[in-house]
Amino acid sequence: MNETPVQHWDKRAETYWEEQNRAESFRYILDKPSCAFPKEVMEMLEAAFRTLKGVKVLVPSSGDNLAVFALHLLGAKVTSTDISQKQLDNAENIAKENNWKIDFIRTDSKELIGVPENGFDLVFTSYGVCDWIDDLTAMYSAFSRVLKKNGVYIFFENQPLKSIFAGTKDKRLTVLQPYNIEFSMDNIFRFWKIENYIRSLLKSEFTITDYRDILRYKDAIPDLAISNKSFAEREENGYRDYDWRKNLWAAMPAWFGICAKKNSQ
C-alpha cells in the first residue's frame, strides 16, 4: 500500500533538515534573506510590493520553511501551513530559537481550514509544492479565498520540460517520454504541464500578470537542492554545473515563475 503525502513527510521530517544542504541554506538566508529566491522571483515580489515590511503573507505547503524564514526576515508577517505537523514542529522550534513571530497552522493546501478568509496580501509557494497536489484548481481556489481583494499569488515551480529527459552515464540527455503525457509516481507525486498551471489559475479567478523562465545560477539557494553540492563544493568544481557546454541540463530552465492577481469581486 502506497503511503500518503502526510505519512511521507511526517516520516521524512526527522532527516529532511540534513538533506540537500538545508542547514547551509539557512545560514546564508540569515545573512541575505533574498537569496532564498531566484532573482526573477524577487523581481516579481518587488514589482508587486514596494516593500515586504508589514505585508501579510501565507506560505502553504511550507516544507522546510526556508521561504517562510526569508520572508519574515524581509519584514513580512508570515503564516506557514503544511500538511505535516512534524515539518511544522521543526520550523516552529527554529522560529522560537530566533525569537521570530511566525504563525504555524497544520492544514491541507487544497482546503486551508483554519486560515482566515480575505486575510492575506500575498500567497507564496516554492518549487516542488505542486508535484504533491492532485487538484491544482482546488488548491488555487483555496488561495483565492484567503487572499484580500486584489491580493497576489506568486510561485515558482520545477520546469515540466525537464520531465521529458533523462541523463545517461556519458552525461548526455535522452528523451524519456513526450511532453503531452501526464503521469504520476506512486499516485502521489505528479508531473504537471505549464498548461495545467495556467488553466487552473484562470478557473480559480486569477489573472496572470507575469511569467518567467528561470535558469540555474550559482547564488540561488533553491539550486542547492538540484546540485546536491555545497557552495564551497560548487566553487571548487569551477561552477561546471552552470555551463551548458559541460552540463546539458544547464541549457534549459530549471524552474518557471508566475505572478497572478486575484480578480476583483
C-alpha positions as a printed Julia matrix, in Angstrom:
265×3 Matrix{Float64}:
   0.0    0.0     0.0
   1.41   3.39   -1.0
   1.99   5.89    1.78
   0.08   9.17    1.77
   1.81  12.55    1.46
   1.22  13.1     5.2
   2.88   9.8     6.07
   5.75  10.5     3.69
   6.56  13.93    5.11
   5.99  13.06    8.77
   8.49  10.22    8.33
  10.97  12.26    6.31
  10.8   15.3     8.59
  13.28  13.76   11.02
  16.1   13.82    8.47
  14.91  16.47    6.0
  16.86  19.33    7.54
  20.11  17.45    6.99
  19.22  16.61    3.4
  20.19  18.77    0.43
  22.2   21.33    2.44
  19.23  22.85    4.32
  21.43  23.85    7.27
  23.88  25.65    4.97
  20.99  27.32    3.16
  19.63  28.56    6.49
  22.96  30.21    7.34
  23.0   32.04    4.01
  19.39  33.18    4.45
  20.23  34.69    7.84
  22.87  36.8     6.12
  20.93  37.57    2.92
  17.22  36.6     3.01
  16.64  37.42   -0.67
  18.95  34.56   -1.72
  16.14  32.15   -0.77
  14.51  33.08   -4.08
  15.71  33.14   -7.68
  16.3   36.73   -8.75
  13.33  36.56  -11.14
  11.05  35.7    -8.21
  12.47  38.58   -6.15
  11.77  40.87   -9.1
   8.13  39.75   -9.12
   7.86  40.28   -5.35
   9.4   43.75   -5.65
   7.09  44.63   -8.55
   4.01  43.59   -6.56
   5.1   45.24   -3.29
   7.47  48.17   -2.93
   8.47  46.64    0.39
   7.51  43.43    2.16
   7.51  45.12    5.55
   4.11  44.57    7.12
   2.78  42.55    4.17
   0.62  39.65    5.35
   1.91  36.51    3.64
   0.62  32.95    3.64
   3.04  30.17    2.68
   1.07  26.94    2.11
   2.9   23.6     1.86
   5.81  25.34    3.54
   8.01  22.22    3.8
  11.48  23.17    5.04
  10.16  26.7     5.75
  13.25  28.39    4.27
  10.98  30.68    2.25
   8.98  31.4     5.4
  12.09  32.42    7.33
  13.34  34.56    4.44
  10.01  36.38    4.05
   9.93  37.03    7.8
  13.47  38.45    7.71
  12.4   40.68    4.81
   9.77  42.19    7.09
   6.61  40.27    6.18
   4.03  39.0     8.67
   4.08  35.33    7.77
   1.76  32.4     8.36
   3.14  28.96    7.5
   0.9   26.0     6.73
   1.74  22.42    5.88
   0.1   19.02    5.88
   2.9   17.58    8.05
   2.78  18.51   11.72
   6.35  17.28   12.18
   7.64  19.64    9.49
   5.81  22.5    11.2
   7.16  21.49   14.62
  10.71  21.57   13.28
  10.16  25.03   11.78
   8.42  26.38   14.88
  11.35  25.28   17.05
  13.74  27.24   14.81
  11.47  30.27   14.94
  11.33  30.13   18.74
  15.12  29.8    19.0
  15.43  33.02   17.0
  12.51  34.84   18.67
  10.66  35.14   15.37
   6.91  35.8    15.37
   5.59  33.36   12.78
   2.21  31.6    12.88
   2.07  27.87   12.09
  -1.11  26.0    11.11
  -1.46  22.36   10.09
  -3.84  22.13    7.14
  -4.13  20.74    3.61
  -3.26  23.34    0.95
  -6.37  22.35   -1.02
  -8.59  23.3     1.93
  -6.72  25.77    4.18
  -9.03  25.0     7.09
  -8.34  27.38    9.98
  -6.85  30.04    7.72
  -8.82  33.33    7.75
 -10.62  34.28    4.52
  -9.67  37.52    2.79
  -6.8   37.85    5.24
  -3.61  37.96    3.17
  -1.92  40.33    0.75
   0.25  37.58   -0.72
   0.23  33.81   -1.05
   3.61  32.34   -1.91
   4.6   28.78   -2.76
   8.05  27.48   -3.6
   9.2   24.83   -6.05
   8.12  21.22   -5.52
   4.77  22.07   -3.93
   2.51  21.32   -6.88
   4.15  17.97   -7.56
   2.36  16.72   -4.41
  -1.04  18.2    -5.29
  -3.63  16.11   -7.16
  -6.04  19.0    -7.86
  -4.46  22.34   -8.77
  -7.8   24.09   -9.23
  -8.92  23.15   -5.71
  -5.68  24.5    -4.26
  -5.74  27.72   -6.24
  -9.38  28.28   -5.31
  -8.4   27.98   -1.64
  -5.61  30.51   -2.24
  -8.09  32.92   -3.84
 -10.43  32.55   -0.88
  -7.82  33.59    1.71
  -6.4   36.48   -0.34
  -7.67  40.01    0.12
  -9.31  41.82   -2.78
  -6.62  42.3    -5.45
  -4.27  40.06   -3.47
  -1.36  38.4    -5.25
  -0.21  34.82   -5.65
   3.45  34.35   -6.61
   5.12  30.99   -7.08
   7.91  29.23   -8.87
   7.87  25.56   -9.78
  10.01  22.88  -11.35
  10.19  23.25  -15.13
   7.94  20.49  -16.58
  10.06  20.24  -19.74
  12.74  18.54  -17.65
  10.47  15.52  -17.18
  10.88  14.73  -20.88
  14.56  13.88  -20.49
  16.8   11.53  -18.57
  20.55  11.7   -18.09
  22.92   9.0   -19.3
  26.2    7.78  -17.84
  28.15   9.66  -20.51
  26.37  12.88  -19.41
  24.12  13.07  -22.46
  20.37  13.59  -22.46
  17.93  11.08  -23.84
  14.2   11.51  -24.41
  12.26   9.72  -21.71
   8.71  10.47  -22.87
   6.66  13.01  -24.85
   5.69  16.24  -23.12
   1.98  15.69  -23.73
   1.82  12.65  -21.45
   0.61  13.37  -17.91
   1.85  10.9   -15.34
   2.39  10.4   -11.63
   4.63   8.32   -9.41
   3.04   6.1    -6.74
  -0.2    8.06   -7.27
   1.04  10.91   -5.06
   3.84  12.64   -6.99
   2.6   14.32  -10.17
   4.19  15.98  -13.16
   2.0   18.85  -14.33
   2.42  20.72  -17.6
   2.57  24.53  -17.68
  -0.82  24.41  -19.38
  -2.27  22.78  -16.26
  -0.99  25.56  -14.02
  -2.33  28.32  -16.26
  -5.75  26.79  -16.85
  -6.2   26.06  -13.13
  -5.29  29.63  -12.2
  -7.8   31.02  -14.69
 -10.52  28.69  -13.38
  -9.78  29.94   -9.85
 -10.46  33.6   -10.7
  -6.84  34.72  -11.08
  -5.39  36.99  -13.74
  -1.8   36.16  -14.69
   0.32  39.32  -14.65
   3.85  37.95  -15.09
   5.66  34.82  -16.24
   9.38  33.98  -16.01
  11.57  31.12  -17.23
  14.28  30.67  -14.6
  17.72  29.23  -15.32
  20.01  27.82  -12.68
  22.55  30.22  -11.25
  25.15  29.83   -8.56
  23.82  32.27   -5.94
  20.32  30.79   -5.64
  19.53  28.8    -2.5
  16.99  26.6    -4.39
  19.84  25.41   -6.61
  21.45  23.63   -3.66
  18.7   21.02   -3.84
  19.36  20.43   -7.54
  23.14  20.27   -7.38
  23.33  18.47   -4.02
  26.65  20.28   -3.57
  27.58  22.91   -1.01
  28.53  26.41   -2.11
  32.2   25.55   -1.46
  31.99  22.34   -3.49
  30.44  24.15   -6.42
  33.16  26.77   -6.33
  35.85  24.07   -6.19
  34.21  22.47   -9.21
  34.63  25.71  -11.13
  30.85  26.06  -11.39
  30.87  23.5   -14.19
  27.24  22.63  -13.47
  26.2   26.07  -14.8
  27.98  25.77  -18.15
  25.61  24.16  -20.67
  28.6   23.0   -22.72
  29.69  20.86  -19.78
  26.29  20.13  -18.29
  23.43  19.84  -20.78
  20.82  20.33  -18.05
  22.06  23.92  -17.7
  20.82  24.69  -21.22
  17.16  24.63  -20.15
  15.27  26.47  -17.39
  15.25  24.74  -14.03
  12.06  26.46  -12.92
   9.33  28.8   -14.1
   7.64  31.55  -12.11
   4.19  33.13  -12.25
   2.59  36.15  -10.62
  -1.21  36.12  -10.57
  -3.66  38.65   -9.16
  -6.97  37.77   -7.54
  -9.8   39.09   -9.65
 -11.88  41.85   -8.07
 -15.23  40.61   -6.85
